[in-house]
Amino acid sequence: MSNPLVALQELGQSVWLDSIRRSYLGSGGYLAKLIDAGEIDGLTSNPTIFEKAVGGSDDYDAQLAELAGSNPRDALWAIIKSDIREACDLFLPLYRSSGGTKGFVSIEVDPSKAFDTEETVSDGLMLFRELDRPNLMVKVPGTEPGLGAISRLITEGVNVNVTLLFSVPRYETVAEAYLEGLRRRARAGGDLSQVASVASFFVSRVDTKVDEQLGDGHPQLATVGIANARVAYASFQRLFSGPDFAELAEQGARVQRPLWASTSVKNPEYRDVLYVEELAGPDTVNTMPESTLDAFRDHGVVEDRVSGAGDEARSQLQRLAEEGLDLDQVTKELETEGVDKFVTSFDAAVETVRANLP
């Protein structure tokens, strides 16, 4: 029986692990085994993941001892950079053998700077240069101030994972910001083939909020996040098959793949691999926590369910709008909440480090 995780990649979708902890690293560790099995080809991280990793194990005791007396925020960054650098090295052979299309590892800029373009650019450049790994991706929130940061970081050759995307209009402006960064890089004589980007579109969080509004028993429960993502995918196909991108592609530019984030199922009444199955398709990425990865390996069904699905998805959302669903308002709230959650998680991670410093 074929492995559904491998089948996803044969379909053209990258599978990334949305988790990291020090015990996963090393030549014979969990990450290496997943890579060797061909089940994943990338990794994402966030402050919540590091808070749980540091607070839930003794893996970091030795480094924390070395950091005794440090500012807890600086100590957290030292821990994050150490893990991310080692993860990049584990994925580096895959990055090289794939010609730079696989093997990316994402690190997040300080989320408190999500609404400050200059600080985000400065943070992104610092992380990319300090870690000095070609397969590092810097996570930049897709807020309005983040748009300028995306273009500038791409111009500088920094790989960018644009995160916290909830609405199709914002996704489209993010894609345009990526294209603008490529154009500027081309004008400056930069190598377009050496820069990559993904646009992280959140799925289950949309359903969590929308389902509360629709109410129990509504026939569209747990479908709006999927429809929203499918409309975004249709926009991706249009934007990256047109003349604007064709000229850049001739110079070696890569498409900015949509990445489906927040794909673990929050409601136990729904199929636990719902958001992976319904968003399988080429030129995409799905990042999953361990539980979703295990579930999909066990019983996932793989077929392209995003190509050509945009029109029906758009019609579905239009019908719900006529019923009174204001998806624009929902997605605006989710963006604000998303940034707040990342800041809260980062602060919690700092406090966890503070509590564990000798």
Stockholm file with secondary structure:
# STOCKHOLM 1.0

chainA/1-358         MSNPLVALQELGQSVWLDSIRRSYLGSGGYLAKLIDAGEIDGLTSNPTIFEKAVGGSDDYDAQLAELAGSNPRDALWAIIKSDIREACDLFLPLYRSSGGTKGFVSIEVDPSKAFDTEETVSDGLMLFRELDRPNLMVKVPGTEPGLGAISRLITEGVNVNVTLLFSVPRYETVAEAYLEGLRRRARAGGDLSQVASVASFFVSRVDTKVDEQLGDGHPQLATVGIANARVAYASFQRLFSGPDFAELAEQGARVQRPLWASTSVKNPEYRDVLYVEELAGPDTVNTMPESTLDAFRDHGVVEDRVSGAGDEARSQLQRLAEEGLDLDQVTKELETEGVDKFVTSFDAAVETVRANLP
#=GR chainA/1-358 SS CCCHHHHHHHHTEEEEEECCCGGGCSTTSHHHHHHHTTSCSEEECCHHHHHHHHHTCSTTHHHHHHTTTSCHHHHHHHHHHHHHHHHHHHHHHHHHHTTSSSCEEEEECCGGGTTCHHHHHHHHHHHHHHHCCTTEEEEEECSHHHHHHHHHHHHTTCCEEEEEECCHHHHHHHHHHHHHHHHHHHHTTCCGGGCCEEEEEECHHHHHHHHHHHCTTCTTTTTHHHHHHHHHHHHHHHHTSSHHHHHHHTTTCCCCEEEEESCSCCCTTSCTTHHHHTTCCTTEEEEECHHHHHHHHHHCCCCCCSTTCHHHHHHHHHHHHHHTCCHHHHHHHHHHHHHHHHHHHHHHHHHHHHHHCC
#=GC SS_cons         CCCHHHHHHHHTEEEEEECCCGGGCSTTSHHHHHHHTTSCSEEECCHHHHHHHHHTCSTTHHHHHHTTTSCHHHHHHHHHHHHHHHHHHHHHHHHHHTTSSSCEEEEECCGGGTTCHHHHHHHHHHHHHHHCCTTEEEEEECSHHHHHHHHHHHHTTCCEEEEEECCHHHHHHHHHHHHHHHHHHHHTTCCGGGCCEEEEEECHHHHHHHHHHHCTTCTTTTTHHHHHHHHHHHHHHHHTSSHHHHHHHTTTCCCCEEEEESCSCCCTTSCTTHHHHTTCCTTEEEEECHHHHHHHHHHCCCCCCSTTCHHHHHHHHHHHHHHTCCHHHHHHHHHHHHHHHHHHHHHHHHHHHHHHCC
//
